[in-house]
Amino acid sequence: MLRHETRTTQNTKVSRRHYLKACVGIGSAMFLPAAALGKDGQLPPSERVNIAFVGAGGQGRVLLSQLIDQGGQNNVALVDVDENHASRSFEKYPDVPKFQDFRKMLDKLDSQIDAVAIATPDHMHFPPAMAAMQMGKHVFLEKPLTRTIWETRQLVEAAAKYGLATQMGNYGHSMPGLYQCREWIEAGAIGEVTEVHVWSSRGGSPQKQWPPAAETVPATLNWDLWLGSARERPYSSAYLPGRWRNFWDFGSGPLGDIGCHTLDAPMYALQLGYPSVVRAEADQATPHCVARSSIVTYEFPQQGDKPPVTIRWYDGGNRPPRPKELAPGRELAQEGGALFYGTKGVLYAMGMKPASVRLIPESKMQEFATDLPKETYGRIKEGHYMNWINAVKGGPAACSNFAVAGFLTEVVNLGNLAIRAGKEVVWDGAASEVTSVSEANEFVKPHVRAGWEYSV
């Protein structure tokens, strides 16, 4: 049976378990002090990975399908705070141990777990991911990695420190179109890129009444555990299921939901550094709720001999201007896409994820197709989920590991920070600080409820 070996003594492991038990109590710190936990040697490719799932309903069912039913790995635990929401998974895997609290699961099953797959609401991405990594577990985490820049950086640092295999659930990063974008742009197909327009059909649904009216907590839901690190408040069906994305305390709106898909192509293809300035036009955003729609503009400074680049994000019905190069009668993809404007042409990545890439007008594509650039960047033939499994078993780092996904997530986080600030944001990426609107720095790091403090 595959096991993840750690460089700790038995006494250290006993102490760690004792700590996690204490964490479940009221007012205790959540995480153990960082220890040098790493991977010793290569893991046999023939072994099955023992995976615990935190979040067993909704997107959690997708992870179970991909990693267990199709991927053939071992399902060793299911964690969900809502028995009703997770009922289909609970019924499908009747013999798998079930928990409400991921901390109790990690404490009880520590030695039986190689990796943890997490599909919880955004505000509860960081706590189980950090706890798992500090116990030497590999992590698959749904997008976005976190809601805040500070949390994202902590996860990136932890993954590197403990030498763990990680992957974010932006599976477009395993699609060939992503790599074509970069290859074609680097081959000079459209000259130097100066502007990119990215859009999504998703929008927010701001809460009309604040705070939402208190309701009776459903018998199947542990509301306190669902809140986790977020501010305490009465239960309301305005928050769940699924509607949590509309609240800053829980979610990150359409930009957090889809930006890690659609912004992936320009960020990867152009290899941009941090944006220096971010501006946002938002409709009906409030201190508590995301905007109904927004347009976010990122200004990236010149890098070497590459010109400055502007990336503009549109959501909630906002769309970029229709490019004149698009053939008559054709419209931009409804669900989303990306338009790269270069000094010599336009590249169009269609769809929420870059599954198909074309030059426009079509005549230019036909001419270009006669001598396509060579594939200089490898393709992910095994798919996004098994790409992570291969990394867990000692293969190359997963394609959207936290070092890669973290930077993309920070850009997404920064767009939401600008929406919340309501003013132009000048960003010092190295210092992780807003230099133009000091009060906006309160959005860099999340509020954490007593008893869920982070010790990283």
C-alpha positions in Angstrom: 0.0 0.0 0.0 1.4 3.4 -1.0 2.3 5.6 1.9 3.7 9.1 2.1 6.8 9.0 4.3 7.7 12.1 6.4 10.9 13.2 8.0 9.5 13.2 11.5 10.0 11.1 14.6 7.2 9.0 16.1 7.0 11.5 19.0 6.4 14.3 16.6 3.5 12.5 14.9 1.9 11.8 18.3 2.3 15.5 19.2 0.7 16.5 15.8 -2.3 14.3 16.4 -2.7 15.7 19.9 -2.6 19.2 18.4 -5.3 18.5 15.8 -7.5 17.1 18.5 -7.1 20.3 20.5 -7.9 22.3 17.4 -11.4 21.0 17.4 -12.0 22.6 20.8 -13.3 26.2 21.1 -10.7 28.9 20.9 -7.8 26.7 19.9 -5.4 27.6 17.2 -6.1 25.6 14.0 -2.7 24.5 12.6 0.4 22.9 14.1 3.7 24.7 13.8 5.4 24.1 10.5 7.6 21.0 10.4 9.9 19.7 7.8 7.6 17.2 6.1 8.6 16.0 2.7 8.6 13.2 0.2 11.3 10.5 0.5 12.0 8.8 -2.8 9.9 8.0 -5.8 6.4 6.4 -5.4 5.7 3.2 -7.5 3.6 4.1 -10.5 1.6 0.9 -10.1 0.4 1.9 -6.6 -3.0 3.4 -6.0 -3.1 6.8 -4.2 -5.2 6.9 -1.1 -7.2 10.1 -1.4 -9.5 11.8 1.2 -12.2 14.1 -0.2 -13.1 17.3 1.6 -16.4 18.5 0.0 -18.3 15.5 -1.3 -21.3 17.2 -3.0 -21.4 19.4 -6.1 -17.9 19.7 -7.6 -16.7 17.1 -5.2 -18.7 14.5 -7.2 -16.7 15.5 -10.2 -13.4 14.9 -8.3 -14.7 11.5 -7.1 -15.7 10.5 -10.6 -12.4 11.6 -12.2 -10.0 10.3 -9.5 -11.8 7.2 -8.2 -14.4 5.9 -10.7 -12.3 6.7 -13.8 -8.8 7.3 -12.3 -8.8 4.0 -10.3 -7.4 5.5 -7.1 -8.5 4.6 -3.5 -11.3 6.6 -1.8 -10.4 6.5 1.9 -12.6 9.3 3.4 -15.5 11.6 2.6 -15.9 14.9 4.4 -18.9 17.2 4.1 -20.7 19.5 6.6 -24.0 19.0 4.8 -25.3 15.4 4.8 -28.1 16.3 2.3 -25.8 18.0 -0.2 -23.3 15.1 -0.1 -26.0 12.4 0.0 -25.4 11.1 -3.5 -21.7 10.6 -2.8 -22.4 9.1 0.7 -24.8 6.6 -0.9 -22.5 5.7 -3.8 -19.6 4.9 -1.4 -21.3 3.3 1.6 -18.2 1.7 3.1 -16.0 4.8 3.0 -15.6 6.6 6.4 -17.5 9.8 6.6 -16.9 13.0 8.6 -18.2 16.5 9.0 -14.9 18.0 10.3 -11.8 17.7 8.1 -9.6 18.2 11.2 -11.0 15.1 12.9 -10.6 13.1 9.6 -7.0 14.1 9.3 -6.3 13.2 12.9 -8.0 9.8 12.8 -6.9 8.6 9.4 -3.5 10.4 9.1 -1.4 7.3 8.3 -4.0 6.0 5.8 -4.0 9.2 3.6 -1.6 10.0 0.8 -3.4 13.0 -0.7 -6.4 15.3 -0.2 -8.8 16.6 -2.9 -10.8 19.7 -1.8 -14.0 21.1 -3.3 -15.4 23.3 -0.7 -16.7 26.9 -0.9 -13.9 29.4 -1.6 -13.5 30.6 2.0 -12.8 27.1 3.1 -10.1 26.3 0.5 -7.2 27.5 2.6 -7.8 25.8 6.0 -8.0 22.1 4.8 -5.3 22.6 2.2 -2.8 24.1 4.6 -3.7 21.5 7.3 -3.2 18.6 4.9 0.1 20.0 3.6 1.5 20.5 7.1 0.7 16.8 7.6 2.6 15.8 4.5 -0.4 15.2 2.2 -0.4 16.1 -1.5 -3.3 18.4 -2.5 -5.7 18.9 -5.4 -7.6 22.1 -4.7 -10.5 23.6 -6.8 -10.2 27.0 -8.3 -9.6 29.7 -7.2 -6.9 28.5 -4.8 -8.1 31.1 -2.3 -10.1 34.4 -2.0 -7.1 36.5 -0.9 -3.6 37.1 -2.0 -2.1 36.4 1.5 -3.7 32.9 1.6 -2.6 32.1 -1.9 1.0 33.0 -1.1 1.0 30.9 2.0 -0.2 27.8 0.1 2.5 28.3 -2.6 5.2 28.6 0.0 3.9 25.5 1.9 3.8 23.3 -1.2 7.4 24.2 -1.9 8.6 23.9 1.7 7.1 20.4 2.1 7.9 19.1 -1.4 4.4 18.1 -2.2 2.5 17.5 -5.5 -0.2 20.0 -6.0 -2.7 21.0 -8.6 -5.5 23.6 -9.0 -8.7 22.5 -10.7 -8.5 24.8 -13.7 -8.5 21.9 -16.1 -8.1 24.2 -19.2 -4.5 24.2 -18.2 -4.3 20.7 -19.6 -5.9 21.5 -22.9 -3.8 21.9 -26.1 -5.2 25.3 -26.9 -3.4 26.8 -24.0 0.0 25.7 -25.3 -0.9 26.6 -28.9 -1.6 30.2 -27.7 1.9 30.5 -26.3 3.6 28.8 -29.2 1.8 30.8 -31.9 2.5 34.1 -30.1 6.1 33.3 -29.5 6.4 32.4 -33.1 5.3 35.9 -34.0 1.9 35.0 -35.5 0.4 38.3 -34.5 3.5 40.3 -33.7 3.9 41.9 -30.2 0.8 41.6 -28.1 -0.3 44.8 -26.5 -3.9 44.2 -25.5 -6.1 41.2 -24.5 -9.9 41.2 -24.0 -11.3 38.3 -21.8 -14.9 37.8 -21.1 -17.4 35.5 -19.3 -21.2 35.2 -19.5 -21.3 34.7 -15.7 -22.5 37.5 -13.5 -23.1 38.1 -9.8 -26.5 38.2 -8.0 -26.2 40.8 -5.2 -28.3 40.3 -2.1 -31.2 42.8 -2.1 -31.6 42.6 1.7 -28.7 42.9 4.1 -28.3 41.0 6.3 -30.4 38.2 4.9 -33.2 37.1 7.2 -32.2 34.5 9.7 -33.7 31.0 9.2 -33.7 27.7 11.0 -30.6 25.6 10.2 -31.5 22.4 8.3 -31.1 19.3 10.4 -28.6 17.9 7.9 -26.2 20.9 8.0 -23.5 21.8 10.6 -23.7 25.5 10.1 -20.8 26.3 12.4 -18.5 24.1 10.4 -19.8 25.4 7.1 -18.9 28.9 8.3 -15.5 27.7 9.3 -13.1 30.6 9.4 -15.7 33.2 8.2 -17.4 35.7 10.5 -20.2 34.2 12.6 -23.8 35.0 11.5 -27.2 33.4 11.5 -28.0 30.7 8.9 -29.8 31.8 5.7 -30.7 30.0 2.6 -29.4 33.1 0.8 -25.9 31.7 1.2 -26.3 28.1 0.0 -26.1 25.9 -1.8 -24.1 27.6 -4.5 -25.2 31.1 -3.7 -22.2 31.7 -1.5 -20.2 32.9 -4.5 -22.1 36.2 -4.3 -20.7 37.1 -0.8 -17.2 38.4 -0.3 -16.9 36.5 3.0 -17.5 33.2 1.2 -16.8 33.5 -2.5 -15.1 35.6 -5.1 -17.8 36.2 -7.7 -17.6 35.4 -11.5 -14.0 36.6 -11.6 -12.9 34.1 -9.0 -15.2 31.4 -10.5 -14.2 31.7 -14.2 -11.1 34.0 -14.2 -8.9 31.0 -13.3 -10.1 29.4 -16.5 -10.3 32.3 -19.0 -7.4 34.5 -17.8 -5.2 31.4 -17.8 -4.4 31.6 -21.5 -3.1 35.2 -21.6 -1.2 34.9 -18.3 0.5 31.7 -19.5 1.0 32.7 -23.1 2.5 36.1 -22.3 4.4 35.2 -19.1 3.5 38.5 -17.6 4.7 39.8 -14.2 2.5 41.5 -11.7 0.2 44.2 -12.9 1.2 47.6 -11.7 -2.3 49.2 -11.9 -5.8 47.7 -11.7 -9.1 49.6 -12.3 -12.6 48.3 -12.0 -16.1 49.4 -13.1 -18.6 47.5 -11.1 -22.4 47.5 -11.1 -24.1 47.1 -7.7 -21.1 45.9 -5.7 -21.5 46.4 -2.0 -19.2 45.9 1.0 -20.8 42.5 1.5 -21.8 41.3 -2.0 -20.1 40.9 -5.4 -21.1 43.0 -8.3 -23.8 42.1 -10.7 -21.4 42.9 -13.6 -17.9 44.3 -13.9 -15.1 45.4 -16.3 -11.7 45.1 -14.7 -8.6 46.5 -16.4 -5.1 45.3 -15.6 -2.1 47.3 -16.7 1.1 45.2 -17.0 4.4 47.2 -17.4 7.0 46.6 -20.1 9.3 43.6 -19.6 12.6 43.7 -21.3 11.9 44.4 -25.0 8.3 43.4 -24.7 5.8 46.3 -24.7 3.3 47.0 -21.9 0.1 44.9 -22.0 -3.4 45.8 -21.0 -5.8 43.0 -20.1 -9.5 43.8 -19.8 -11.9 41.4 -18.1 -15.7 41.6 -18.8 -18.5 39.7 -17.0 -22.2 39.8 -16.3 -23.3 40.7 -19.8 -20.5 43.0 -20.6 -18.6 42.1 -23.7 -15.6 43.4 -25.6 -16.1 45.3 -28.8 -16.6 43.0 -31.7 -13.3 42.7 -33.6 -13.5 44.0 -37.2 -11.4 40.9 -38.2 -14.3 38.5 -37.3 -16.1 37.2 -40.4 -19.5 38.7 -41.2 -22.3 36.9 -39.4 -20.1 35.4 -36.7 -20.3 36.5 -33.1 -18.0 36.1 -30.2 -18.5 32.9 -28.2 -21.3 33.4 -25.7 -19.8 31.6 -22.7 -16.4 33.4 -22.9 -13.1 33.6 -24.6 -10.0 35.7 -25.1 -8.9 38.0 -27.9 -5.2 38.8 -28.2 -4.4 42.0 -30.2 -0.9 42.1 -31.6 1.0 44.5 -33.8 0.4 42.2 -36.8 -2.9 40.5 -36.1 -5.5 39.0 -33.8 -5.6 35.6 -32.1 -8.9 34.3 -30.8 -9.1 31.6 -28.1 -12.7 30.5 -28.0 -14.6 29.3 -25.0 -14.2 29.5 -21.2 -11.1 27.3 -21.6 -8.8 27.6 -24.6 -10.0 24.4 -26.4 -9.8 26.0 -29.8 -7.4 28.7 -31.1 -7.7 30.6 -34.4 -6.2 33.6 -36.1 -8.7 36.0 -37.5 -9.7 36.8 -40.2 -10.0 33.3 -41.4 -7.9 34.0 -44.5 -4.9 34.7 -42.2 -5.6 31.4 -40.4 -5.6 29.5 -43.6 -2.3 31.1 -44.6 -0.8 30.4 -41.2 -2.0 26.7 -41.2 0.3 25.9 -44.0 3.4 26.2 -41.7 2.3 25.9 -38.1 5.0 26.4 -35.4 6.5 23.2 -33.9 5.1 22.0 -30.5 7.7 23.4 -28.2 5.6 22.9 -25.1 4.6 19.5 -24.1 0.9 18.4 -24.1 -0.9 16.9 -21.1 -2.0 13.6 -22.6 -3.3 11.9 -19.4 -5.7 14.7 -18.5 -5.7 17.2 -15.7 -6.6 14.9 -12.8 -4.2 12.1 -13.7 -1.5 14.6 -14.4 -1.7 15.3 -10.6 -1.8 11.7 -9.7 1.4 11.1 -11.8 3.1 13.9 -9.8 2.0 12.4 -6.5 3.7 9.1 -7.7 7.0 11.0 -8.2 6.6 12.1 -11.8 7.1 15.7 -13.1 5.3 18.5 -11.3 1.6 18.8 -12.2 1.0 21.4 -14.9 -1.1 23.8 -12.7 0.8 23.1 -9.5 0.5 25.8 -6.9 3.6 27.7 -8.1 1.9 28.1 -11.4 -1.7 28.4 -10.3 -0.8 30.8 -7.4 0.3 33.6 -9.6 -2.8 33.3 -11.8 -5.0 33.2 -8.6 -3.3 36.4 -7.3 -4.2 38.2 -10.5 -7.8 37.1 -10.0 -7.7 38.1 -6.4 -6.3 41.5 -7.3 -9.2 42.2 -9.7 -11.7 41.5 -6.9 -9.6 43.7 -4.6 -10.0 46.6 -7.1 -13.8 46.0 -7.3 -14.0 46.1 -3.5 -11.7 49.2 -3.2 -13.8 51.1 -5.7 -10.7 53.1 -6.7 -7.7 52.7 -9.0 -5.3 50.3 -7.3 -1.5 50.7 -7.7 0.0 47.4 -6.8 3.5 46.5 -5.5 3.6 42.8 -6.2 7.0 42.2 -4.5 5.7 43.7 -1.2 2.2 42.4 -1.7 0.9 45.9 -1.0 -1.5 48.5 -2.4 0.4 51.8 -2.5 -2.4 54.0 -3.8 -5.3 53.3 -1.5 -4.0 52.2 1.9 -7.4 51.0 3.2 -7.6 48.5 0.3 -4.8 46.5 2.0 -7.5 45.1 4.4 -8.6 42.9 1.5 -5.1 41.4 1.0 -5.6 39.1 4.0 -8.9 37.6 5.2 -10.7 38.1 8.4 -10.5 34.9 10.5 -13.0 33.9 13.1 -11.7 33.0 16.6 -10.7 29.4 16.9 -9.6 29.2 13.2 -6.5 31.3 13.4 -3.7 30.3 11.0 -0.3 29.3 12.2 1.8 28.8 9.1 
